[in-house]
Amino acid sequence: MDKRSTHWADVLIWLEKVANSCETKEQAKNCERLVWNFHRKYQKDIGLATCFDNTRDIDRKLMDLTLPSFYLKKNNS
């Protein structure tokens, strides 16, 4: 990520792009760390509840990648 903006909304857009590009369990785990870093950095600015609300869809995408059912579906196809 280029250092263009540190506004939380810009970072959230970047996080969504990273999450959408994840294809493996390892990539999803690394992206989860980025999401937690987002929470730590911006919880004082926008509130922890807002952080979790804004990253809910990202968390769902990452969870789908890390669940064993994803691998079963992908390998059987």
Secondary structure, 3 states (H helix, E strand, C coil): CCCCCCCHHHHHHHHHHHHHHCCCHHHHHHHHHHHHHHHHHHHHHHCHHHHHHHHHHHHHHHHHHHCHHHHHHHHHC
